[in-house]
């Protein structure tokens, strides 16, 4: 499929040609026609799949046609809610690139900087607003922003909102939106709370997914260690001191778990830092830079916090906790063995995680080799 087949208006089609875009990504090809029809959408897509254009292009087209038809009173007509400053800026840049010939106005607001310039820009009027939850609520409370005219609402990176503790702020924003609206909901994963939120705000949504993953990186050597839950931290220290060389990315299922693992490794003389949604943006960036430079040997991460991590020559990934979503396992171990390099993925599995392991092996269509010769095998070995 080409963008021409999506019947885009000339200003947008020309902007895409200028950027050299000819073929939509799968998420764009599936989402754009649905959104242009005014339907709600539930999109399951990772960052990097082209999902920003998947909603930006049809929003621009919808608003442009309304403006041309005269149905265009003042006020913010589309709101995109996203978890971080970086994503907000990126999304606003996309609206600028694709909508340069439409005459539509767009603004971006986020915390961590003075609100004064943002307020001044908003007072001049905008059609499309990209915002982070905290700053949006702040300016709503100051009566600078009204959501009464929102016709299209986008909730982006919903699971990351949950991981970063923003879900209550998100619900406050949703409560102020008009009941009659089009809602576009994007999330890379669908934990129970996110699935429940989607059900509560979407009306007969079309579901689009571009994340089916069933094969692991060919050069990643996988292994599983059966171990009792209380012995996992001892096994991790043992492996890092005796078997595993160089930098290691360790995955924890929870934020508190990541902190505990990093702290315990520090007690054993192993320099480790945790990265997750409860950490400030500066702390996460500092931990990542320390890991990339080698100042920190072990980075302990939750799945969502690790999305932006792209480190070459990472020889080891260790799953301290097995994920309860099998596709997540594939994404995790894909952090190693990149660019033709070899890599190893070690996973710990306690009694409660046996079911997760079965689901993972069913997905990847192979049995992960078991390492039985380790100090904490004991009764845990199957």
Order of alpha helices (4+ residues) and beta strands (2+ residues): alpha-alpha-beta-alpha-beta-alpha-beta-alpha-beta-alpha-beta-alpha-alpha-beta-alpha-beta-beta-alpha-beta-alpha-beta-alpha-beta-beta-alpha-beta-alpha
